């Protein structure tokens, strides 16, 4: 990573890590700031941060502070050497992960704002990996004053400023940022000419403009394609399964059955609930706008209300679940990409029937659920579904509008695994019950997650209690924690096979 503080590097690293791990490329972030805090926990916020090289900055006045500000002075040779040590120690951890460990991608998260630092990093990586590792420099540039201001305020909740008076901390961070700006050297033609293998991407204003140079390799190409689809618009992503179908009642997988009467009740309530939530989100959005932006930008215009997309699979039970939405108020679309995992020769069977007729297949899927592919025409695995859904993820990241996705259990599991950054061992165990609803709101440092259940007696949706929500964010909702399904879709004896 390359870039000044408050330019979105952490946002980019979090999203890239989540995406690449979801694609089953083991990825980890190595943050130099964390190394510094671990090595010197007594050092808190600092007015004069070190630059990436030992160069004196003009107009820097030393101040006596309880946080040893002189330690961070850029003309302090001893502290410069220690900062370099922290950076190289962090890089060694990254290379241990890639060269000697199981990693596919390591992200070196630091400002790396000088040419000397970047050249030093590149030399060490090439030497340690004997030229086998590709290195992509990702520079985040931001010129939007509103975004920078928002990012600076987000920094105040980080470990360097936690517990401090907000205005004091903000002033300190602004001074820190000013010093970094004086030393900042953007990636330019000189570095291209110095090393023919130099590969970089400049992401300007969160994807408004992207410059790519000398890109080679599958993962680098995947990264750039993903970066093309970012935006910071506030919106909600809702995920649910279709309403109860006739095959759900009989316990049969796959098929193309219609909804039951209970399923139609769920579909009608879902339409009313989305109308309500859409209005509530707009109220909150305008309240936040008045509280935050208008204080510093009195002439700012409130954001336009987001449109609302409703996407469903092309199977009957999913399309019927969206039939009550007003096409004048919602943009409805059916997508084959959202169809359920293909069960091949097992399509339309119960799990007991599969266990009886195909015992070897039954056992093989239990042993490796993620990679197991159903035999026969149209048979798929979870990995096949991830690959199938990948273009949809890019479309969700690109859109600035609300989205309701009405799909099926396996596809819902895959989508939730992406947004909640779940380990691959959890994906196949997520309990995504019928007549439940998941709300996802993407934030700079992760995804806020809300879970709702449909209550038939009151014909409305209700949020699950906070304790359960906290638990699911940590480890995912599995069959072993709590079973929510309105109608069990698999016998209890084979629950982990579902």
PyMOL commands that set and color helices and strands:
alter all, ss='L'
color gray80, all
select helices_A, chain A and resi 9-22+32-39+69-72+77-100+115-129+145-155+166-183+189-194+218-227+246-250+261-291+293-296+316-321+336-338+344-346+351-357+359-367+382-398+409-419+424-427+466-475+492-497
alter helices_A, ss='H'
color red, helices_A
select strands_A, chain A and resi 27-31+105-109+137-141+200-204+209-213+237-241+308-313+331-335+402-407+436-443+446-455+460-463
alter strands_A, ss='S'
color yellow, strands_A
deselect
rebuild
show_as cartoon
